[in-house]
């Protein structure tokens, strides 16, 4: 099934605990996910807080297409949805969309105990250079071929929108890389497999950002 993934990054009030059902933010998040699950073209939601920034919520929301998400934004339900969601937001959210490839690999990456999220920003009118996705898939294959311990799977794709990283705005490529732990990722970065293939992700990149998140899958009640 075709999939466009909406990536949402939201700063939350300090000391919020979305893992505690009694926490107000957890209740709001459940209500938000319940509304999303009722929309045409919705597929699934993964969400969690960034390991490096526990007060930052990160969500992966899968739709049949970006048009399906836009239909929801244009509907009468969107206003009340935003009002409810505002109860867990402590600052401006970042929202962008990407079509991740391979699509089945994204499901495995977001189901991993830890998901590394990498944003590679390409400033300028040209956008994402041709060949970037081929390089990304080659990078993924290098990890698979080396049977790197702790690696689950990886997927990536260009963003529909421009995103800003450290003051630089441009189209980007987003990767989701699943690991058994943050430590497994750290050890991988010390290997020759990484050093010999990292150039595949660095060519023409103006700015980059990396974080880890332990994602949960929303279960529709």
KEPATOR-414728 format. One line per 5 residues: number of its first residue (from 1); their letters; for each residue x, y, z of C-alpha. Coordinates in nm, 4 decimals. Layout:
REM residues N
NUM	A	X Y Z | ...
//
This chain:
REM residues 221
1	XXXXX	0.0000 0.0000 0.0000 | 0.1366 0.3473 -0.0872 | 0.2378 0.5406 0.2219 | 0.3310 0.8976 0.3056 | 0.4645 0.9458 0.6565
6	XXXXX	0.3948 1.2654 0.8487 | 0.6755 1.3345 1.0955 | 0.5764 1.5562 1.3883 | 0.8210 1.6983 1.6440 | 0.6610 1.8745 1.9396
11	XXXXX	0.8165 2.0390 2.2469 | 0.6136 1.9437 2.5537 | 0.5842 2.0957 2.9016 | 0.8639 1.9961 3.1392 | 0.8214 1.6733 3.3359
16	XXXXX	0.5513 1.5424 3.1041 | 0.5162 1.1633 3.1118 | 0.3298 1.0248 2.8122 | 0.3945 0.6714 2.9414 | 0.1772 0.7289 3.2488
21	XXXXX	-0.1949 0.6868 3.1659 | -0.2781 0.9204 3.4564 | -0.0663 1.2017 3.3118 | -0.2723 1.4716 3.1383 | -0.0390 1.4745 2.8383
26	XXXXX	-0.0817 1.0984 2.7947 | -0.4593 1.1415 2.7988 | -0.4412 1.4219 2.5430 | -0.2127 1.2186 2.3192 | -0.4525 0.9245 2.3301
31	XXXXX	-0.7417 1.1528 2.2331 | -0.5344 1.2960 1.9462 | -0.4453 0.9502 1.8184 | -0.8072 0.8373 1.8493 | -0.9182 1.1226 1.6232
36	XXXXX	-0.6432 1.0515 1.3707 | -0.7396 0.6845 1.3594 | -1.0911 0.7794 1.2467 | -0.9698 0.9651 0.9375 | -0.9862 0.8327 0.5835
41	XXXXX	-0.6452 0.7205 0.4619 | -0.4935 0.6863 0.8088 | -0.2769 0.3755 0.8530 | -0.0842 0.3764 1.1823 | 0.0957 0.5921 1.4382
46	XXXXX	0.4238 0.5478 1.6219 | 0.5159 0.7985 1.8926 | 0.7671 0.8522 2.1693 | 0.9946 1.1018 2.3389 | 1.3441 1.1747 2.2143
51	XXXXX	1.6098 1.0082 2.4269 | 1.8348 1.3135 2.4070 | 1.5455 1.5510 2.4803 | 1.2810 1.3765 2.6956 | 1.0466 1.6763 2.6769
56	XXXXX	1.0260 1.6464 2.2967 | 0.7576 1.4277 2.1423 | 0.8234 1.2673 1.8033 | 0.5478 1.1042 1.5974 | 0.5429 0.9039 1.2758
61	XXXXX	0.1918 0.9090 1.1277 | 0.1373 0.6958 0.8179 | -0.1211 0.8000 0.5575 | -0.2195 0.6517 0.2220 | -0.0932 0.9775 0.0677
66	XXXXX	-0.0146 1.3371 0.1588 | -0.3483 1.4310 0.0008 | -0.5291 1.2257 0.2659 | -0.3597 1.4239 0.5403 | -0.4489 1.7493 0.3652
71	XXXXX	-0.8117 1.6354 0.3421 | -0.8129 1.5979 0.7192 | -0.6571 1.9436 0.7625 | -0.9364 2.0896 0.5481 | -1.2127 1.9114 0.7395
76	XXXXX	-1.4356 2.0474 1.0166 | -1.2725 1.8068 1.2632 | -0.9286 1.9654 1.2299 | -0.9952 2.2771 1.4384 | -1.1112 2.0885 1.7512
81	XXXXX	-0.8283 1.8398 1.6939 | -0.5676 2.1187 1.7010 | -0.7279 2.2743 2.0076 | -0.7019 1.9428 2.1928 | -0.3457 1.8836 2.0722
86	XXXXX	-0.2437 2.2300 2.1944 | -0.2770 2.1003 2.5501 | 0.0490 1.9057 2.5114 | 0.2441 2.1601 2.3052 | 0.4948 2.3934 2.4724
91	XXXXX	0.6232 2.5566 2.1540 | 0.5902 2.5600 1.7735 | 0.5766 2.2075 1.6272 | 0.7832 2.0918 1.3307 | 0.5860 1.8939 1.0723
96	XXXXX	0.6991 1.7476 0.7427 | 0.6164 1.4560 0.5129 | 0.8248 1.1968 0.3332 | 0.7722 0.8775 0.1346 | 1.0119 0.6306 0.2975
101	XXXXX	1.1778 0.3559 0.0965 | 1.1789 0.0643 0.1331 | 0.8295 0.1011 0.2805 | 0.8388 -0.2323 0.4625 | 1.1753 -0.1381 0.6133
106	XXXXX	1.0240 0.1726 0.7749 | 0.7779 -0.0461 0.9653 | 1.0667 -0.2496 1.1046 | 1.2766 0.0573 1.1860 | 0.9983 0.2254 1.3822
111	XXXXX	0.9147 -0.1005 1.5634 | 1.2746 -0.1361 1.6865 | 1.3564 -0.0683 2.0541 | 1.5352 0.2503 1.9451 | 1.4919 0.4468 1.6233
116	XXXXX	1.7693 0.6776 1.5060 | 1.6209 0.9706 1.3117 | 1.8573 1.1519 1.0758 | 1.7723 1.4701 0.8834 | 2.0056 1.5684 0.5980
121	XXXXX	1.9456 1.9205 0.4727 | 2.0244 2.0260 0.1144 | 2.0047 2.4047 0.0902 | 1.9449 2.5815 -0.2408 | 1.6871 2.5807 -0.5177
126	XXXXX	1.8064 2.2508 -0.6633 | 1.6708 2.0584 -0.3664 | 1.7724 1.6993 -0.3067 | 2.0377 1.6024 -0.5655 | 1.9700 1.3174 -0.8044
131	XXXXX	2.1319 0.9987 -0.6853 | 2.0780 1.0769 -0.3188 | 1.8233 0.8006 -0.2669 | 2.0449 0.5507 -0.4468 | 2.3275 0.6462 -0.2094
136	XXXXX	2.0981 0.6136 0.0917 | 1.9901 0.2637 -0.0117 | 2.3525 0.1687 -0.0740 | 2.4376 0.2884 0.2780 | 2.1570 0.0730 0.4185
141	XXXXX	2.2765 -0.2278 0.2210 | 2.6295 -0.1873 0.3548 | 2.4982 -0.2366 0.7097 | 2.2919 -0.5381 0.6057 | 2.5818 -0.6990 0.4179
146	XXXXX	2.8124 -0.6527 0.7182 | 2.5533 -0.8045 0.9530 | 2.6134 -0.5214 1.1985 | 2.5155 -0.6279 1.5530 | 2.2048 -0.4570 1.6857
151	XXXXX	2.0881 -0.3241 1.3492 | 1.7195 -0.3826 1.2718 | 1.6482 -0.1989 0.9449 | 1.6529 0.1444 0.7829 | 1.4462 0.3491 0.5420
156	XXXXX	1.4524 0.7038 0.4112 | 1.3055 0.9505 0.1699 | 1.3051 1.3144 0.0563 | 1.0752 1.5608 0.2308 | 0.7870 1.7283 0.0521
161	XXXXX	0.8602 2.0480 0.2437 | 1.1689 2.2517 0.3186 | 1.2868 2.2102 0.6765 | 1.5221 2.4220 0.8846 | 1.8287 2.2873 1.0638
166	XXXXX	2.0542 2.5262 1.2558 | 1.9245 2.8264 1.0615 | 1.9644 2.6621 0.7195 | 1.6435 2.5925 0.5301 | 1.6030 2.3516 0.2407
171	XXXXX	1.4652 2.0245 0.1170 | 1.5912 1.7297 0.3143 | 1.6214 1.3551 0.3250 | 1.4972 1.1812 0.6395 | 1.6213 0.8438 0.7566
176	XXXXX	1.4741 0.6174 1.0230 | 1.7225 0.3535 1.1382 | 1.6178 0.0889 1.3859 | 1.8579 -0.0397 1.6523 | 1.8364 -0.2747 1.9468
181	XXXXX	1.9854 0.0042 2.1619 | 2.1606 0.3408 2.1441 | 2.4784 0.1566 2.2408 | 2.4503 -0.0650 1.9320 | 2.4381 0.2466 1.7138
186	XXXXX	2.7336 0.4009 1.8979 | 2.9450 0.0880 1.8487 | 2.8542 0.0765 1.4797 | 2.9877 0.4295 1.4322 | 3.3256 0.3040 1.5542
191	XXXXX	3.3483 0.0359 1.2839 | 3.5096 0.0442 0.9408 | 3.1678 -0.0335 0.7901 | 3.0546 0.3118 0.8997 | 3.3712 0.5056 0.8183
196	XXXXX	3.3951 0.3523 0.4708 | 3.0330 0.4284 0.3826 | 2.9475 0.7488 0.5726 | 3.0388 0.9557 0.2658 | 2.7259 0.8199 0.0986
201	XXXXX	2.5161 1.0322 0.3368 | 2.7387 1.3408 0.3470 | 2.7804 1.4532 -0.0122 | 2.6216 1.7962 -0.0746 | 2.4658 1.8002 0.2734
206	XXXXX	2.4579 2.1504 0.4223 | 2.3300 2.0677 0.7708 | 2.2321 1.7514 0.9533 | 2.0526 1.6538 1.2710 | 2.0382 1.3224 1.4575
211	XXXXX	1.8365 1.1995 1.7517 | 1.7084 0.8748 1.8965 | 1.3559 0.7929 2.0035 | 1.1974 0.4895 2.1662 | 0.8716 0.4598 1.9735
216	XXXXX	0.5455 0.3038 2.0838 | 0.2766 0.1917 1.8425 | -0.0692 0.3374 1.8975 | -0.3279 0.0667 1.9501 | -0.6785 0.1622 1.8449
221	X	-0.9239 0.0810 2.1220
//
